[in-house]
Amino acid sequence: MIGMVALVLLGAFEALAVATAMPTVAQALDGLTLYAVAFAGSIAASVVGMVAAGRWCDRFGPSPSLWAGVGLFLAGLVVAGLAPTMEVFVAGRVVQGLGTGMYIVALYVLVARVFPEDRRPSVFAAFAAAWVVPSIVGPAVAGLVVEHVGWRWVFLAVPFLAVPAVLMMRPGLRAVVQDRRASDTPDPAGNAALWWAVAAAVGIGLLHFAGQQDGVLLYAALVVALALVVVSVPHLLPRGTVRAARGLPSVIAIRGLVAAAFTGTEVLLPLLLSHERGLSPAQAGGVLTFGAIGWSVGAWLRGKAHWGWPHSRFILIGSFLIAGGIAGTALLAWPSVPPILGMLAWTVAGLGMGMVHPTLSVLTLALSPEDQQGANSSALQVSDALSAAIALAVTGSMLWALHDAFGLLAYVICFGVTVVIALLAAFVAPRTRVQA
């Protein structure tokens, strides 16, 4: 378990450190025009990796997917760290994203194969807690590395730490060797899913590209991107997910809803505090730390909870906390409201996410036959990634479309949309309850 948590921690640190280093990278490689693509490429590639790993884990067990995913993740880091041009750097980010998607799904399947059901909430709570330290110190450490050592070491240092983490997982990987389901029979459904994943990835890339445009090009790219995502999503998620059918489909749907609500708000908070309220970048970024602390506390409570509650109650309460926390942060749009109140409200939203996320992970494995744990874990991650990407694009576009006419009220409108999304997750929560 230590190796698994260490790998999650390193992935979290890298994700947060990249955001800090990217402005320097883009300037050093004369690639400001590819700034957004460096993020979008990684997210898009991760969707393909998730789908591929889900099928691979179900057919061959989690070990091959984990090793391949970590290998691609590390290779992408090396390519990015040694990149002579921005184009090569973006290529490294794509490889890195592909590997991240693969090893995350493999970790979920590994949890299912190694840990009994009553221990899984604690394991997923530990995964969530692994984001806390990187959230607090990651940006600062990355900034110091960029300033005093060079931006390349933000990428090149991670492989030296990741290899020991993976080696610590070898005993657990050996324990599941006997459960491999290798098969020489063709897998047409898996091949088709990969093509739909590629279509969704292209849609995600176009969503981020659209966010950097204006005028006719903005709307044209947005329409094509949303069309690709809407057409491909039903082929990547369990049947009934779009209408939140009872059982596993509602679990997958809620993961997407809470990801959209939380991410769609989170991306606007530092902008509101720095651009509108005049806080320094460090102070504005501090709101994200409050959310991470709340998330950690929520995950810890979920992992330690022995209250006899059904999973659906944790999801219901967590979704209401997310909605209430977002509503509280909307008060920051009024200049007379002290920033600390908005930050505390965002802590409440993080608390809700910490309760919901591990619960959804546990339910996904509990509701999945063993030979479908990979595909369904993949669907859970794909729902999260697609929903977050759509939320980033839509809330960003809404804000700038409304800002000139409504000023600070534009933020309130955007936050109102994400509150409604979180409340929708609470409405669906009872449909996740497993009937005896």
C-alpha positions as CSV (number, residue, x, y, z in Angstrom):
1,M,0.0,0.0,0.0
2,I,2.9,2.4,0.7
3,G,4.1,2.1,-2.8
4,M,0.7,2.8,-4.2
5,V,0.2,5.9,-2.1
6,A,3.7,7.1,-3.0
7,L,2.9,6.7,-6.7
8,V,-0.3,8.7,-6.3
9,L,1.6,11.4,-4.3
10,L,4.3,11.7,-7.0
11,G,1.6,12.0,-9.7
12,A,-0.2,14.7,-7.6
13,F,3.1,16.6,-7.1
14,E,3.9,16.5,-10.8
15,A,0.4,17.7,-11.8
16,L,0.6,20.7,-9.5
17,A,4.3,21.4,-10.2
18,V,3.7,21.5,-13.9
19,A,1.2,24.3,-13.5
20,T,3.8,26.4,-11.7
21,A,6.6,25.7,-14.1
22,M,4.6,26.0,-17.4
23,P,4.9,29.8,-17.8
24,T,8.7,29.5,-17.6
25,V,8.7,26.5,-19.9
26,A,6.7,28.3,-22.5
27,Q,9.0,31.3,-22.4
28,A,12.2,29.3,-22.5
29,L,11.1,27.2,-25.5
30,D,9.4,30.2,-27.3
31,G,6.1,28.3,-27.2
32,L,3.5,30.5,-25.7
33,T,1.1,29.7,-28.5
34,L,1.2,26.0,-27.4
35,Y,0.7,26.8,-23.7
36,A,-2.9,25.5,-23.5
37,V,-2.1,22.5,-25.8
38,A,0.5,21.3,-23.3
39,F,-2.3,20.9,-20.7
40,A,-5.0,19.7,-23.1
41,G,-2.7,17.1,-24.7
42,S,-2.0,15.5,-21.4
43,I,-5.7,15.4,-20.4
44,A,-6.8,14.1,-23.8
45,A,-4.2,11.4,-23.9
46,S,-5.1,10.3,-20.3
47,V,-8.7,9.4,-21.6
48,V,-7.2,7.0,-24.2
49,G,-4.9,5.5,-21.6
50,M,-7.8,5.0,-19.2
51,V,-9.9,3.1,-21.7
52,A,-7.0,1.0,-22.9
53,A,-6.0,0.1,-19.4
54,G,-9.5,-0.9,-18.5
55,R,-9.7,-3.5,-21.2
56,W,-6.1,-4.6,-20.6
57,C,-6.7,-5.1,-16.9
58,D,-9.8,-7.2,-17.5
59,R,-8.0,-9.4,-19.9
60,F,-4.5,-9.7,-18.4
61,G,-4.7,-8.4,-14.8
62,P,-3.5,-5.1,-13.5
63,S,0.3,-5.8,-13.6
64,P,1.0,-5.2,-17.3
65,S,-1.1,-2.1,-17.5
66,L,0.6,-0.7,-14.3
67,W,4.1,-1.3,-15.6
68,A,3.3,0.0,-19.1
69,G,1.6,3.1,-17.6
70,V,4.4,3.9,-15.2
71,G,6.9,3.4,-18.1
72,L,5.1,5.8,-20.4
73,F,4.6,8.3,-17.5
74,L,8.4,8.3,-16.8
75,A,9.3,8.3,-20.5
76,G,7.0,11.3,-21.1
77,L,8.7,13.1,-18.1
78,V,12.1,12.5,-19.6
79,V,11.1,13.7,-23.1
80,A,9.5,16.8,-21.6
81,G,12.5,17.5,-19.4
82,L,15.0,17.2,-22.2
83,A,12.8,18.9,-24.9
84,P,14.7,21.3,-27.2
85,T,11.5,22.8,-28.6
86,M,7.9,23.3,-27.4
87,E,6.6,20.8,-29.9
88,V,8.8,18.1,-28.4
89,F,7.7,19.2,-24.9
90,V,4.0,18.8,-25.9
91,A,4.8,15.4,-27.3
92,G,6.3,14.4,-23.9
93,R,3.2,15.7,-22.1
94,V,1.0,13.5,-24.4
95,V,3.0,10.4,-23.6
96,Q,3.0,11.3,-19.9
97,G,-0.8,11.7,-19.9
98,L,-1.3,8.4,-21.7
99,G,0.8,6.7,-19.0
100,T,-1.0,8.5,-16.2
101,G,-4.4,7.3,-17.4
102,M,-3.1,3.7,-17.6
103,Y,-1.5,3.4,-14.2
104,I,-4.4,5.1,-12.4
105,V,-6.9,2.6,-13.6
106,A,-4.5,-0.2,-12.9
107,L,-4.2,1.0,-9.3
108,Y,-7.9,0.8,-8.9
109,V,-8.0,-2.8,-10.1
110,L,-5.1,-3.7,-7.9
111,V,-7.0,-2.4,-4.9
112,A,-9.9,-4.7,-5.9
113,R,-7.7,-7.7,-6.3
114,V,-5.5,-7.2,-3.2
115,F,-7.7,-5.6,-0.5
116,P,-10.9,-7.0,1.0
117,E,-14.0,-4.9,0.5
118,D,-14.0,-3.6,4.1
119,R,-10.5,-2.1,3.7
120,R,-11.1,-0.4,0.4
121,P,-12.5,2.8,1.9
122,S,-9.3,3.3,3.9
123,V,-7.2,2.7,0.8
124,F,-9.1,5.2,-1.4
125,A,-9.0,7.7,1.5
126,A,-5.2,7.3,1.6
127,F,-5.1,8.0,-2.1
128,A,-7.1,11.3,-1.6
129,A,-4.9,12.2,1.4
130,A,-1.8,11.8,-0.8
131,W,-2.8,15.0,-2.7
132,V,-2.7,17.1,0.5
133,V,1.0,17.6,0.9
134,P,1.6,18.3,-2.8
135,S,-1.3,20.8,-2.7
136,I,0.3,22.7,0.1
137,V,4.0,22.6,-0.8
138,G,4.0,21.5,-4.4
139,P,3.7,24.9,-6.1
140,A,6.3,26.4,-3.7
141,V,8.8,23.6,-4.2
142,A,8.4,23.7,-7.9
143,G,8.9,27.4,-7.9
144,L,12.1,27.1,-6.0
145,V,13.3,24.3,-8.4
146,V,12.5,26.5,-11.4
147,E,14.3,29.5,-9.9
148,H,17.4,27.9,-8.5
149,V,17.9,24.6,-10.5
150,G,16.0,25.0,-13.7
151,W,12.6,24.1,-15.0
152,R,13.8,20.9,-16.6
153,W,14.3,19.3,-13.1
154,V,10.6,19.6,-12.3
155,F,10.3,16.8,-14.8
156,L,13.6,15.0,-14.6
157,A,13.7,14.5,-10.8
158,V,10.4,12.6,-10.6
159,P,11.7,9.3,-12.2
160,F,14.3,8.9,-9.5
161,L,11.5,8.9,-6.9
162,A,8.9,6.9,-8.9
163,V,11.0,3.8,-9.5
164,P,11.4,2.9,-5.8
165,A,7.6,3.5,-5.3
166,V,6.8,1.0,-8.1
167,L,9.2,-1.5,-6.7
168,M,7.5,-1.4,-3.4
169,M,4.3,-2.6,-5.1
170,R,5.9,-5.8,-6.5
171,P,4.6,-8.1,-3.6
172,G,1.1,-7.0,-4.3
173,L,1.5,-7.4,-8.0
174,R,2.9,-10.9,-7.6
175,A,-0.2,-11.7,-5.5
176,V,-2.5,-11.2,-8.5
177,V,-0.5,-13.0,-11.1
178,Q,-2.6,-16.1,-10.7
179,D,-5.7,-14.1,-11.5
180,R,-4.6,-13.1,-15.0
181,R,-7.3,-13.4,-17.7
182,A,-5.1,-13.5,-20.8
183,S,-7.0,-14.4,-23.9
184,D,-6.1,-14.8,-27.5
185,T,-9.7,-14.2,-28.6
186,P,-10.3,-10.9,-30.5
187,D,-11.8,-8.0,-28.5
188,P,-13.8,-6.0,-31.0
189,A,-15.7,-4.1,-28.3
190,G,-12.4,-3.0,-26.7
191,N,-11.0,-1.9,-30.1
192,A,-14.1,0.1,-30.8
193,A,-13.9,1.7,-27.4
194,L,-10.3,2.8,-28.1
195,W,-11.5,4.6,-31.2
196,W,-14.3,6.3,-29.3
197,A,-11.7,7.3,-26.7
198,V,-9.6,8.9,-29.4
199,A,-12.6,10.8,-30.6
200,A,-13.3,12.0,-27.1
201,A,-9.7,13.0,-26.7
202,V,-9.8,15.1,-29.8
203,G,-13.0,16.7,-28.5
204,I,-11.2,17.6,-25.2
205,G,-8.3,19.1,-27.1
206,L,-10.7,21.2,-29.2
207,L,-12.5,22.4,-26.0
208,H,-9.3,23.7,-24.6
209,F,-8.3,25.2,-28.0
210,A,-11.7,26.9,-28.2
211,G,-11.1,28.5,-24.8
212,Q,-8.1,30.3,-26.3
213,Q,-10.1,31.7,-29.3
214,D,-12.7,34.4,-29.8
215,G,-15.3,35.3,-32.4
216,V,-16.5,32.7,-35.0
217,L,-13.5,30.4,-34.4
218,L,-14.5,30.1,-30.7
219,Y,-18.0,28.9,-31.4
220,A,-17.1,26.7,-34.3
221,A,-14.4,24.9,-32.3
222,L,-16.8,24.6,-29.3
223,V,-19.6,23.1,-31.4
224,V,-17.3,20.5,-33.0
225,A,-15.7,19.7,-29.7
226,L,-19.0,19.2,-27.8
227,A,-20.3,17.1,-30.7
228,L,-17.4,14.8,-30.6
229,V,-17.7,14.4,-26.8
230,V,-21.4,13.9,-26.8
231,V,-21.3,11.3,-29.6
232,S,-18.4,9.3,-28.0
233,V,-19.4,9.4,-24.3
234,P,-22.2,6.8,-24.5
235,H,-19.6,4.3,-26.0
236,L,-17.2,4.8,-23.1
237,L,-19.5,4.6,-20.1
238,P,-21.8,1.9,-18.9
239,R,-25.3,1.8,-20.5
240,G,-27.7,4.1,-18.6
241,T,-25.0,6.5,-17.3
242,V,-26.4,9.5,-19.1
243,R,-29.8,9.0,-17.5
244,A,-28.3,7.9,-14.1
245,A,-29.9,4.5,-14.1
246,R,-29.9,2.8,-10.7
247,G,-26.7,1.1,-9.6
248,L,-23.4,1.4,-11.3
249,P,-24.5,3.9,-14.0
250,S,-25.6,6.4,-11.3
251,V,-22.2,6.0,-9.6
252,I,-20.4,6.8,-12.8
253,A,-22.8,9.7,-13.5
254,I,-22.3,11.3,-10.0
255,R,-18.5,11.1,-10.4
256,G,-18.9,13.3,-13.5
257,L,-21.3,15.6,-11.8
258,V,-19.2,16.3,-8.8
259,A,-16.0,16.7,-10.9
260,A,-17.8,19.2,-13.1
261,A,-19.1,21.2,-10.1
262,F,-15.9,21.3,-8.2
263,T,-13.5,21.8,-11.1
264,G,-15.7,24.4,-12.8
265,T,-15.6,26.4,-9.6
266,E,-12.0,25.8,-8.7
267,V,-10.6,27.2,-11.9
268,L,-12.4,30.5,-11.4
269,L,-11.5,31.1,-7.7
270,P,-7.9,32.3,-8.1
271,L,-8.9,34.5,-11.0
272,L,-11.7,36.1,-8.9
273,L,-9.4,36.7,-6.0
274,S,-6.4,38.0,-7.9
275,H,-8.0,39.8,-10.9
276,E,-11.0,41.2,-9.2
277,R,-10.2,41.4,-5.5
278,G,-6.5,42.4,-5.9
279,L,-4.9,39.6,-3.9
280,S,-1.4,38.5,-4.8
281,P,-1.0,35.3,-6.8
282,A,0.3,33.4,-3.7
283,Q,-2.7,34.6,-1.6
284,A,-5.2,33.8,-4.4
285,G,-3.7,30.4,-4.9
286,G,-4.0,29.8,-1.1
287,V,-7.7,29.1,-1.6
288,L,-6.8,25.8,-3.4
289,T,-4.9,24.8,-0.3
290,F,-8.0,25.3,1.8
291,G,-9.9,23.0,-0.6
292,A,-7.2,20.4,-0.5
293,I,-7.2,20.4,3.4
294,G,-11.0,20.0,3.4
295,W,-10.7,17.1,0.9
296,S,-8.2,15.4,3.0
297,V,-10.3,15.7,6.2
298,G,-13.4,14.4,4.3
299,A,-11.4,11.4,3.0
300,W,-10.1,10.7,6.4
301,L,-13.6,10.8,7.9
302,R,-14.8,8.5,5.1
303,G,-12.0,6.0,5.7
304,K,-12.5,5.9,9.5
305,A,-16.3,6.0,9.4
306,H,-18.0,3.1,11.2
307,W,-21.5,4.6,11.6
308,G,-23.4,2.0,9.7
309,W,-24.5,4.4,7.1
310,P,-25.2,3.2,3.5
311,H,-22.8,4.5,0.8
312,S,-25.6,6.6,-0.6
313,R,-25.8,8.7,2.5
314,F,-22.2,9.7,2.3
315,I,-22.7,10.7,-1.3
316,L,-25.8,12.7,-0.4
317,I,-24.2,14.6,2.4
318,G,-21.0,15.1,0.5
319,S,-22.9,16.5,-2.5
320,F,-24.8,18.9,-0.3
321,L,-21.5,20.1,1.3
322,I,-20.1,20.7,-2.2
323,A,-23.1,22.7,-3.2
324,G,-23.1,24.7,0.0
325,G,-19.4,25.3,-0.2
326,I,-19.6,26.6,-3.8
327,A,-22.5,28.9,-2.8
328,G,-20.4,30.3,0.1
329,T,-17.5,31.0,-2.2
330,A,-19.8,33.0,-4.5
331,L,-20.0,35.6,-1.7
332,L,-16.4,36.5,-2.7
333,A,-17.9,38.4,-5.7
334,W,-18.9,41.1,-3.2
335,P,-15.9,43.2,-2.3
336,S,-17.1,43.8,1.3
337,V,-16.8,40.0,2.1
338,P,-13.5,39.1,3.7
339,P,-11.5,36.6,1.5
340,I,-11.1,34.2,4.4
341,L,-14.8,33.5,4.5
342,G,-14.7,32.4,0.9
343,M,-11.7,30.2,1.6
344,L,-13.4,28.6,4.5
345,A,-16.5,27.9,2.3
346,W,-14.2,26.3,-0.2
347,T,-12.9,24.1,2.6
348,V,-16.4,22.8,3.1
349,A,-16.7,22.0,-0.7
350,G,-13.4,20.1,-0.4
351,L,-14.8,18.3,2.7
352,G,-17.7,17.1,0.5
353,M,-15.4,15.9,-2.3
354,G,-13.4,14.0,0.3
355,M,-16.5,12.1,1.4
356,V,-17.9,11.5,-2.1
357,H,-14.8,10.4,-4.1
358,P,-13.7,7.4,-2.0
359,T,-17.3,6.3,-1.7
360,L,-17.8,6.3,-5.5
361,S,-14.5,4.3,-5.9
362,V,-15.6,1.7,-3.4
363,L,-19.1,1.4,-5.0
364,T,-17.6,1.0,-8.5
365,L,-15.6,-2.1,-7.4
366,A,-18.4,-3.5,-5.3
367,L,-20.9,-3.3,-8.2
368,S,-18.5,-4.7,-10.8
369,P,-17.9,-8.4,-11.6
370,E,-14.2,-9.2,-11.3
371,D,-13.8,-9.5,-15.0
372,Q,-15.2,-6.0,-15.5
373,Q,-13.4,-4.1,-12.7
374,G,-10.9,-2.7,-15.2
375,A,-13.5,-1.4,-17.7
376,N,-15.7,0.1,-14.9
377,S,-12.7,1.7,-13.1
378,S,-11.8,3.1,-16.5
379,A,-15.3,4.5,-17.0
380,L,-15.2,6.1,-13.5
381,Q,-12.0,8.0,-14.4
382,V,-13.2,8.8,-17.9
383,S,-16.4,10.3,-16.5
384,D,-14.2,12.5,-14.2
385,A,-11.8,13.6,-16.9
386,L,-14.4,14.4,-19.5
387,S,-16.7,16.2,-17.1
388,A,-13.8,18.3,-15.7
389,A,-12.6,19.2,-19.1
390,I,-16.1,20.3,-20.2
391,A,-16.6,22.3,-17.1
392,L,-13.2,24.1,-17.5
393,A,-14.2,25.1,-21.1
394,V,-17.8,26.0,-20.4
395,T,-17.4,28.0,-17.2
396,G,-14.4,29.8,-18.7
397,S,-16.4,30.7,-21.8
398,M,-19.4,31.7,-19.8
399,L,-17.4,34.0,-17.6
400,W,-15.8,36.0,-20.4
401,A,-19.1,36.1,-22.4
402,L,-20.9,37.6,-19.4
403,H,-18.2,39.6,-17.7
404,D,-18.4,42.8,-19.8
405,A,-22.2,43.1,-19.3
406,F,-22.5,41.8,-15.7
407,G,-19.0,42.4,-14.1
408,L,-18.6,40.5,-10.8
409,L,-22.1,39.1,-11.1
410,A,-20.8,36.9,-14.0
411,Y,-18.8,34.9,-11.4
412,V,-22.0,34.4,-9.3
413,I,-23.9,33.2,-12.4
414,C,-21.1,30.6,-13.1
415,F,-21.0,29.5,-9.5
416,G,-24.8,29.2,-9.6
417,V,-24.5,26.7,-12.5
418,T,-22.0,24.6,-10.6
419,V,-24.2,24.7,-7.5
420,V,-27.1,23.3,-9.5
421,I,-24.7,20.5,-10.9
422,A,-23.7,19.5,-7.3
423,L,-27.4,19.5,-6.2
424,L,-28.1,17.2,-9.2
425,A,-25.5,14.8,-7.8
426,A,-27.4,14.9,-4.4
427,F,-30.6,14.1,-6.2
428,V,-29.1,11.1,-8.0
429,A,-27.4,9.8,-4.8
430,P,-30.2,7.5,-3.6
431,R,-30.0,5.6,-6.9
432,T,-26.6,4.3,-5.9
433,R,-27.9,2.3,-3.0
434,V,-27.3,-1.4,-3.4
435,Q,-30.4,-3.4,-2.8
436,A,-30.0,-6.3,-0.5
